[in-house]
Amino acid sequence: MTEYTYHQDPSHGWIQVPVSEVVRLGLTPSRYSYRNAESVFLEEDADASKWAKAKRDAGEQFTLKDAHVNYDSFIRNLPRFGD
């Protein structure tokens, strides 16, 4: 079982997933998700649920580890997916 980080700030959240996994699962995140060289930070309202469904459909189990901050997350300063 793989553990993923669920980043949250006071107004939003994202699940951090390796870029290679997003590609392997055939996902195309929206522009509401963010990225860096190693990870895609999947926006919680739509993209994260598509990822979770793809994981379940592939028979892959996972857990989420919460990482909450009380200020704007560093994720907001990353490039948006598709930019």
ROTOR-634428 format. One line per field, with one value per residue (C-alpha): residue in three letters; x, y, z. Coordinates in Angstrom, 1 decimal, padded with zeros to 4 digits. Example, Ala and Ser with C-alpha at 12.3 -4.5 7.8 and 13.67 -1.06 7.14 Angstrom:
2
aa <- c(ALA,SER)
x <- c(012.3,013.7)
y <- c(-004.5,-001.1)
z <- c(007.8,007.1)
This chain:
83
aa <- c(MET,THR,GLU,TYR,THR,TYR,HIS,GLN,ASP,PRO,SER,HIS,GLY,TRP,ILE,GLN,VAL,PRO,VAL,SER,GLU,VAL,VAL,ARG,LEU,GLY,LEU,THR,PRO,SER,ARG,TYR,SER,TYR,ARG,ASN,ALA,GLU,SER,VAL,PHE,LEU,GLU,GLU,ASP,ALA,ASP,ALA,SER,LYS,TRP,ALA,LYS,ALA,LYS,ARG,ASP,ALA,GLY,GLU,GLN,PHE,THR,LEU,LYS,ASP,ALA,HIS,VAL,ASN,TYR,ASP,SER,PHE,ILE,ARG,ASN,LEU,PRO,ARG,PHE,GLY,ASP)
x <- c(000.0,001.4,001.1,000.5,000.5,-002.7,-001.6,-004.2,-004.2,-007.2,-009.1,-008.0,-006.2,-004.1,-002.9,000.8,001.3,004.5,004.4,005.1,002.0,-000.2,001.1,000.8,-002.8,-003.6,-004.8,-004.9,-005.2,-007.0,-005.4,-006.5,-003.7,-000.1,003.2,006.9,009.6,008.7,005.1,001.6,-000.4,-003.9,-006.7,-009.0,-012.4,-012.1,-008.6,-007.9,-011.2,-010.4,-007.0,-008.5,-011.0,-008.2,-006.2,-009.2,-010.0,-006.4,-006.7,-004.1,-004.6,-003.4,-003.5,-003.3,-001.2,-002.5,-000.2,-002.1,-000.8,-002.6,-001.4,-001.3,000.5,003.7,001.8,000.0,003.4,004.1,003.2,-000.3,-000.6,-000.8,001.1)
y <- c(000.0,003.4,006.5,009.9,013.4,015.3,019.0,021.4,025.1,027.1,027.1,024.2,020.9,018.8,015.2,014.9,012.2,011.3,012.6,009.0,007.7,010.4,009.3,005.6,006.0,008.0,011.1,014.6,017.0,020.3,023.6,023.7,021.3,022.3,020.6,020.6,018.3,015.2,015.6,016.7,018.3,017.1,019.6,018.0,018.8,017.0,015.8,014.0,012.0,011.0,009.8,007.8,006.2,005.2,003.7,001.7,000.6,-000.7,-002.5,-000.3,000.5,003.8,005.8,009.6,011.4,014.9,017.9,021.0,024.5,027.6,029.9,029.7,026.5,026.6,024.7,027.9,029.3,026.3,026.3,025.1,021.9,022.6,025.9)
z <- c(000.0,-001.0,001.1,-000.5,001.1,001.1,001.4,002.7,003.5,004.9,001.6,-000.5,-000.8,-003.2,-003.3,-004.3,-006.9,-008.9,-012.5,-013.6,-011.9,-013.5,-016.9,-016.1,-015.1,-018.2,-016.3,-017.7,-014.7,-015.1,-014.8,-011.2,-010.3,-010.0,-010.8,-010.3,-011.9,-009.8,-008.7,-009.7,-006.9,-007.8,-007.0,-004.4,-006.0,-009.3,-010.2,-007.0,-007.2,-010.8,-009.6,-006.7,-009.0,-011.5,-008.6,-007.3,-010.9,-011.2,-007.9,-006.2,-002.5,-001.0,002.2,002.6,005.1,006.0,005.8,006.9,007.1,008.4,005.6,001.8,000.8,-001.2,-003.9,-004.9,-006.1,-008.5,-012.2,-012.9,-014.8,-018.5,-018.3)
